[in-house]
């Protein structure tokens, strides 16, 4: 019963529609009516620029971290002997937050793709793996200026890091890592087609370089 309550709380945290509130409160528009129509960091970068996009990405990441941290409210999961159960609950809480981000109760169940919130989940459970994924994301973003491509490659790097570099022993976490990569690729099919056709929007990180 306690776990179900925590999962519901995690969903509510994930439901905070950062992109929608920022676009409406600061820019007087609904981000879902522009660009790709998603209420996430990628579309915010595309429509509102790097500053708004970075803010939305940061808050959406924090949602994932906060959801995972809910597990420590239950004394049972603070026992080192229950590490497997703790990790399983943390993943469940993080996924509940991702579902909330995708289907936010506070914004008519029309949200984003949950990439930043997924990253927050990983950051809370395995910070070093998350930092490596950020490094991959930033490198690809610097080289290509495509947020979507950076997200896709970073998500593919995630299971590679878990399975082969860090050799994560928890079976459920290994399955989760593979599932994340597959989910990100599937949810970015339109972006992949736009990338292949040369129609995907770039983020203007450097004004001088991006004029070329």
N, C-alpha and C positions, 0 to 999 in steps of 0.2 A: 504493500500500500504506500509506504514511504517512497519507494522508488518511482511509482507511478506519479506521485505528486511532484517529485523532482523533475521527471520527464516533462510534465505539463509546464512547470516553471521554466524549464529550459526552452520549451517551445515558445513561451511568451517572450522570453529574452530575445530569441532569434527573430521574433515577429516585429521587433522595433524596425520600422521602415526608414532607415537612415537616409537613403537617397531621395525618397519621396518627401520627407520632412525638410531636407536641405533644399531641394529644388523648389518646393512650394514656399517655404519660409524665407529663403534668401533671394531666390530668383523669380518668384511669382509664377511658377509653371510646374506642371507635373511631368517629371522625367520620363514617365511611362508613355507619354504622348510623342516622344521624340526619339531619334536614333533607332536602336533595336527594340525599344519598348520595354526593356528590362529595368527593374529598379535595383541596379547593382553598381558596383564600383566601375566596372568596365564601361558601361553606358554613360555613367557620370563623367568619367574621363573624356569620353568622346564628345559629349554634348556641352558640359559645363566647364571643362578644362582640368588641368593637373591639380590645382589647389583643392577644388571641390571634390575631385575624384580621390585624391589622397586622404582627405578627411573622411569620406564615406568608407574607403577601404579600411582605414584604421579603426573606426567605430565598429564596422562589421566584423573585423578580426576580434575585437574585444568581446563582442557578443559570444563568439565561440569559446573564448577563454573563460568568461564568466559562467557559461553553461557547464563546462567541464568541472570547474571548481565547486559546483554544487555538490559533487560526490563527497567532499570532505565534511559536509554537514552531518553525515551519518557516521557515528563512531565505529561501527563495524568495519568500514572500509579504510580506516586509519591503521588497522592492524597489519603489520608487514606480512603476516601469513595469508592475507586475503588479497594479495597483489593482483592475481588474475581476475578476481571478481571486481576489483577496483577499476582496472583497465577496461573491462567489459562495460561497466556502468558509465565510465567517462566517455567511451565511444558512443554509447547509447544517448547520453545527454548531449554530446556534441552534435550527433545526427538529428536529435530533436530540434536543436537550435537551427540547423541547416534547413530542416523542413519548415520551421517557422519563417526563416528568411525567404524561402521560395513561395510559401503560402502564408503571408502575414495576416493575422487576424485584425491587426490595426489598419490595414490598407486594402481591404476588400479581397484578400487572398491573391493579390497580384504583386509578386516580388521579383527578386533577382535569381541568379543561378547558384548562389551560395558558396562561391569560391573563397572569398575572404573569410567567411565564417568557418569553412572547412580548415583553412589555414590556422585560424585561431584555435581550433580543436587540436591540431597537431602541435602547435606551439605550447599549449598547456600540458600535453602529455609527454612530448619529446622535443624540448626546445632546440637541441642541436640539429636534429633532422629538419625542423622548421627553418632554422637559419640557413641550412644548406639549400633548401627549396627556395628561400628568398633570394639567395645568391644567384641561383639559376634564373629565377624570374627577372631579377634586375639586369643580369647580363643580356638576356634575350631582348628585354625591353630597350636597353641601351643600343643594342645592335640593330634592332628592327623597328622600334617604336610601336609595335603591335601589342596591346595589352592582352588580347585574346590568345595570341600565339605564345606569349610569355606564360600565361596561365596554363595552357595545354602542356607545354614542355615541362614546366615545373611540376605539374601533377603526374606526368609520366616518370619524372625523376624520383618522385616520392616512393613508389614501390621498389624501385631499383636500390634506393638508399636503404630501405627497410630490409629487403631480402638479401642483398649482397654486400653492402658496405657496413651497416650496423648489425646485421644478422639478428634481428629482433626475434626473441624466443616465443613470445605470445602468439599462438596460432591465429586467434581471432583478429589481432592487430595486423597480421600479415595479409589475411583475407581482406580486411578493411582497406589496406593500402592499395591492393590490386583493384578493388571495387571503386575506389575514389578515382583512380586513373581512367577506368572505363567510363564512369559516370561523367567526368569532365569532358572527355572526348565526345560522348554521345550528346551532351547538352550544348556543345559548341559546334554542332554540325553546320549550322548556317554560317558561323564565323569561318569554318574551314573552307566552305565553298567560296565565300567572299575572298579569303586569302588566296585560293587557287586562281580565282578570276581577277585578282588584283583590285578588288573593290572594297577591301576592309579599310576602315579609317585608322589613321595613325595618331599617336599622341605627340603633340609638338613640344618635346622636352627641351630642345635647344633652338631658339629662334633663328640664329644665324645658319645653323646646319639645316634646319627644316625648311628654309626658304629655297634650298637648292632642289 
